[in-house]
């Protein structure tokens, strides 16, 4: 594939094609030649539309792993992050993980603001890193729990 700017939509499309098994596999799934697919994934003034959202949607439906690079790209543009969430496990174990991760965040916060810290009035860089890692685990656990609830809600919209 052609060289593209990191972080661009073309880079996301190329990552999506790689996740689908490469140009030949993605081309077969989309009914496109590898040459056209390669050209569509570049930043080409003769083809400013690129691959097109309908092709990306179809590829993501056929091979869900190919949707992730596109989701990551657009979540970043929207000022967010993409976090894939498996909807599996029991709600009891999901809630248990959520509470454990919350307790870990609270414990790190308390320790960072105690006399044991090098800077009790604020987070040290190391404490901030450790806390951010635990918050990431907490957010993931919350999303897993929410996904399990949405499965139980049987397709009802669970968003405000």
PyMOL commands that set and color helices and strands:
alter all, ss='L'
color gray80, all
select helices_A, chain A and resi 9-19+23-30+34-40+45-47+53-62+65-77+91-112+125-152
alter helices_A, ss='H'
color red, helices_A
deselect
rebuild
show_as cartoon
